[in-house]
Amino acid sequence: MQTLTYDGDEPIRLNKWLAQSGVCSRREADALILDGRVQVDGETVTDAGRKLTRGQTVGFTDAQAVGAKMTVIYNKPVGIVSGQPEPGETPAVRMIRRANVFGPADVYPDRDSKLAPVGRLDKDSHGLLILSEDGVLAKAIIGPDSELEKEYHVQVRGPIFEQKLKWLRHGLELDGRKLKPAIVTQTGPQSLTFILKEGRNRQIRRMCDMCELRVIDLMRIRIGPLPLANLPEGQWRLMTAAERAELVNK
């Protein structure tokens, strides 16, 4: 267990000070505290809002332990289900195998792995899907306070004109709730790029339906600073520590 002594003049929240001290991000500090991995003057603390005063000593386990849980990046094909499958369907987690790993991997999922999809990508869509055991990472990507962008390439049928683009960018509602503004760019005669900061159920398809556009292909190519890049379809790789840090600290 590592220790630090708080020497500030004013009381400060424990999670905020751990983040300011470079121990970890604020989200990771919350996870460390919740897991009982932090002590103040020898006493285990589970309240992230606990105030520290000058001279108190904080002990904590290595923050990297929070990030040691497995996370994989998968280029999901059409037809694979990211979440809970219906009978006869194949869940993405079942496709994370030694046979289709891209590049080197020093660990592989086993029967004890608890990889879960981080964000929706429906059966008819393909592209970047993150599966992880890491709750801190999941909260950073899909938590209610997340501001991470998700970028999609979309092919549609139907006429595209400026008024439809304005509706897609701002002004639509789904399920009685107004959508956050989106960045929507026409990139070809029948192609659009969407950049969203939310992920409502089948959101892009439903947005396009409301504008009399039929989605014929939808591919996610980026989540925050993480691009799909050159990962072949149907293959997966481990997320690096640097990639995780970028997502969690964004």
C-alpha positions in Angstrom: 0.0 0.0 0.0 1.3 3.4 -1.0 0.8 6.5 1.2 0.6 10.2 0.8 0.2 13.0 3.3 -2.2 15.9 2.6 -0.5 19.2 3.3 -3.1 21.7 2.0 -4.5 24.5 4.1 -8.2 23.9 3.2 -10.2 20.7 3.6 -10.6 18.8 0.3 -12.7 15.9 -0.9 -10.8 12.6 -0.9 -11.5 11.7 -4.5 -10.6 15.1 -5.8 -7.3 15.2 -4.0 -6.3 11.7 -5.2 -7.0 12.9 -8.8 -5.1 16.2 -8.3 -2.2 14.3 -6.8 -1.8 12.2 -10.0 -2.7 8.9 -8.3 -5.6 8.3 -10.8 -8.5 10.0 -12.4 -11.5 11.2 -10.4 -13.6 8.2 -11.7 -10.8 5.8 -10.7 -10.6 7.4 -7.3 -14.3 6.8 -6.8 -13.8 3.1 -7.7 -10.8 2.7 -5.4 -12.7 4.2 -2.5 -15.9 2.2 -3.2 -13.8 -1.0 -3.4 -12.3 -0.3 0.1 -8.8 0.2 -1.3 -8.3 3.6 0.4 -7.5 4.4 4.0 -7.3 7.7 5.9 -5.0 7.5 8.9 -5.3 3.7 8.9 -9.1 3.6 8.6 -10.7 2.2 5.5 -12.9 4.8 3.8 -15.8 4.2 1.4 -17.2 7.7 1.1 -15.6 9.5 -1.9 -16.7 12.8 -0.5 -14.8 12.4 2.8 -13.0 15.6 3.6 -9.2 15.5 4.2 -7.6 18.0 6.6 -3.9 19.0 6.7 -1.6 16.3 8.1 -3.8 13.3 7.4 -2.2 10.3 5.7 -3.9 8.5 2.9 -3.0 4.9 2.0 -4.1 3.3 -1.2 -3.5 0.2 -3.3 -1.8 0.7 -6.7 -4.3 2.5 -8.8 -3.2 0.4 -11.8 -5.1 -2.5 -10.2 -8.3 -0.8 -11.2 -7.3 -0.8 -14.8 -6.0 -4.3 -14.8 -9.4 -5.8 -15.8 -9.7 -7.1 -19.3 -10.9 -4.8 -22.1 -11.0 -5.7 -25.7 -11.7 -3.8 -28.9 -13.8 -5.8 -31.5 -14.7 -5.0 -35.1 -18.2 -6.4 -34.9 -19.7 -7.8 -38.1 -23.3 -7.4 -39.1 -25.4 -10.3 -37.6 -23.5 -10.5 -34.3 -25.5 -9.2 -31.2 -23.6 -6.9 -28.9 -25.9 -7.5 -25.9 -28.3 -10.2 -24.7 -29.0 -12.5 -27.6 -32.4 -14.1 -28.6 -32.4 -17.8 -29.2 -30.3 -18.7 -32.2 -28.3 -15.4 -32.1 -24.6 -15.1 -31.5 -23.4 -12.7 -28.8 -20.2 -10.7 -29.4 -18.6 -12.0 -26.3 -18.6 -15.5 -27.7 -16.5 -14.2 -30.7 -13.6 -13.1 -28.5 -11.4 -16.2 -29.0 -7.7 -17.0 -29.6 -8.5 -17.9 -33.2 -9.5 -14.3 -34.2 -7.1 -12.2 -32.2 -5.4 -9.4 -34.1 -1.7 -9.0 -33.2 -0.1 -10.2 -29.9 -2.1 -10.8 -26.8 -0.6 -11.9 -23.4 -4.0 -12.7 -21.9 -7.2 -14.2 -23.3 -10.7 -14.4 -22.0 -11.7 -17.6 -20.2 -14.8 -19.1 -18.6 -14.3 -16.7 -15.6 -14.1 -13.6 -17.8 -17.0 -11.2 -17.4 -16.7 -9.1 -20.6 -19.7 -7.0 -21.2 -20.5 -4.6 -24.1 -19.8 -1.0 -23.4 -22.5 0.8 -25.4 -25.0 -0.4 -28.0 -24.2 -1.5 -31.5 -27.3 -3.3 -32.9 -27.3 -6.6 -34.8 -27.7 -4.8 -38.2 -24.7 -2.5 -37.6 -21.0 -3.1 -37.6 -17.7 -1.6 -36.5 -16.1 -0.6 -33.2 -17.4 -2.4 -30.1 -15.7 -2.3 -26.7 -16.2 -5.2 -24.3 -14.9 -4.9 -20.8 -14.8 -6.1 -17.2 -13.8 -2.5 -16.1 -16.7 -0.6 -14.5 -14.7 2.7 -14.4 -14.1 2.5 -18.1 -17.7 1.7 -18.8 -18.9 4.7 -16.7 -16.5 7.0 -18.6 -17.9 5.9 -22.0 -21.6 5.4 -21.3 -22.3 7.0 -17.9 -24.8 9.8 -17.6 -22.0 12.4 -17.4 -20.0 11.1 -20.4 -19.3 13.6 -23.1 -17.3 11.2 -25.3 -18.2 11.4 -29.0 -19.2 8.4 -31.0 -18.7 8.6 -34.8 -20.5 6.6 -37.4 -20.4 6.2 -41.2 -23.9 5.8 -42.6 -25.3 4.9 -46.0 -28.9 5.8 -46.7 -31.6 5.6 -49.3 -33.8 8.6 -50.0 -33.2 12.2 -50.9 -30.8 14.2 -48.8 -31.2 18.0 -48.6 -30.2 20.8 -46.2 -33.5 20.9 -44.3 -33.2 17.2 -43.4 -29.6 17.8 -42.3 -30.8 20.6 -40.0 -33.4 18.3 -38.5 -30.9 15.6 -37.9 -28.4 18.0 -36.3 -30.9 19.5 -34.0 -34.7 19.4 -33.4 -35.7 15.8 -33.2 -37.2 13.9 -30.3 -37.2 10.2 -29.4 -39.6 8.7 -26.9 -40.7 12.2 -25.8 -37.2 13.4 -25.0 -35.3 15.9 -27.1 -32.0 14.6 -28.5 -28.7 16.3 -27.9 -27.3 18.2 -30.8 -25.5 16.0 -33.3 -22.8 16.7 -35.9 -24.2 15.4 -39.2 -22.2 15.8 -42.4 -23.0 14.7 -45.9 -20.0 12.9 -47.2 -21.3 11.5 -50.5 -24.5 11.3 -52.6 -26.1 8.8 -50.2 -23.6 8.8 -47.3 -23.6 10.7 -44.0 -21.3 10.9 -41.0 -22.9 11.2 -37.6 -21.1 12.3 -34.4 -23.2 11.8 -31.3 -22.7 12.3 -27.5 -25.5 9.9 -26.6 -26.5 6.4 -27.5 -30.3 5.9 -27.4 -31.7 2.6 -28.7 -31.2 2.4 -32.5 -30.9 6.2 -32.4 -29.4 6.9 -35.9 -31.8 4.5 -37.6 -34.8 6.1 -35.9 -33.5 9.7 -36.6 -33.2 8.8 -40.3 -36.6 7.2 -40.4 -38.1 10.5 -39.1 -36.5 12.3 -42.1 -37.6 9.7 -44.6 -34.2 8.2 -45.0 -33.6 4.4 -44.9 -30.3 3.3 -43.4 -28.8 0.5 -45.5 -25.4 0.4 -43.7 -24.2 1.8 -40.4 -20.6 1.5 -39.1 -19.1 2.9 -35.9 -15.6 4.1 -36.5 -14.6 5.9 -33.3 -15.4 6.3 -29.6 -13.9 9.4 -28.1 -10.1 9.4 -29.0 -10.2 5.7 -29.9 -10.5 4.9 -33.6 -11.4 1.5 -35.2 -8.3 2.1 -37.4 -7.0 -1.0 -39.2 -8.6 -3.7 -37.0 -10.0 -6.2 -39.5 -13.7 -7.1 -39.4 -14.4 -10.0 -37.1 -11.2 -9.7 -35.2 -10.3 -8.2 -31.8 -7.4 -6.9 -29.8 -6.6 -5.9 -26.2 -7.0 -2.3 -25.3 -3.7 -0.7 -24.2 -3.2 1.1 -20.9 -2.6 4.3 -22.8 -5.9 4.0 -24.7 -7.7 3.3 -21.5 -6.2 6.3 -19.8 -7.2 8.6 -22.7 -10.8 7.4 -22.5 -11.1 7.6 -18.7 -9.4 11.0 -18.4 -11.0 12.6 -21.4 
